[in-house]
Amino acid sequence: MSTFLSYVVVLGILVVVGLPSFVGHLRDRAIDRQLRDAERPMARTAVRAEPSIVCGRLSGQKSSSRSTEPSTAT
């Protein structure tokens, strides 16, 4: 029984020492994957729609149709 307990203790020490290194390695691989995906050109964002102009205003503009007047307050 003493030999089995010694094996378990040694295995536990190896896990405690090696686990942080293994977790860090997995995290680095995930970051590398994110960087690789970010460097890859995205086909969907390459096509950009130009805003259309209607009556001198952008069609997607959300402001009112009234023109603004400068403030006369001094």
N, C-alpha and C positions, 0 to 999 in steps of 0.2 A: 504494500500500500504506500509505503514511503517513496518508492521509485515513481509510482504514478503521480503522486502529489508533487514531486520534483518536476516531472514533465509538464504538469499543468502550470506550475509557477513559472517555469522558463518560458512556456508558450504565452502566458499572460504578460510577462515582461516584454517579450518581443512584440506583442500586439500594442502595448502601451507606447513603446518606443517607435514602432513603424507606422502606426495608424495616422498620426498627424502628417507624416511625409506623404503617405498615399493619398490622403484627402487633399493636400496641397497640389499634388500632381494632377488629380482630377479637376481641381479648380482651374489650374493653368491651362489644361486642355480645353475647358469650356470657354475661357477667355480667348484663347487662340482661335477657336471656332467662331466666336462673335466677331473678332477682328477680320478673319478671312471672309466672312459673310458681308461685312461692311465694305471691304475693298472691292468686292465683286460689283460691277455695274448692274443697277436694277433696271430691267427693261420697262417696267410699268411707269417708273418716274421719269423716264427719258422723254416721253411724249408730254408736252406741256401745252395746255389750251390757252390761247391768247384771249383776253377779255374783249368782248364785242362792244363797240361804241354806238349808242343810240341817242340821237338828239344832242350830241355834244357831251353826253355823260356816259360813264361806264354802266352797262346793263346790270351788273351785280352790285352797284352802289346802293347803300341802304339809307342815304340821307333824303331829306324831303326835296320836293321839286322847287321850293322857293330858294331864291338866291340869298346869300347872307350879306348883310350890310355891316360895314365896320362900325365899331362902337365910337360914339362921340363923347363919352364920359372922359373927363380929364381929372 
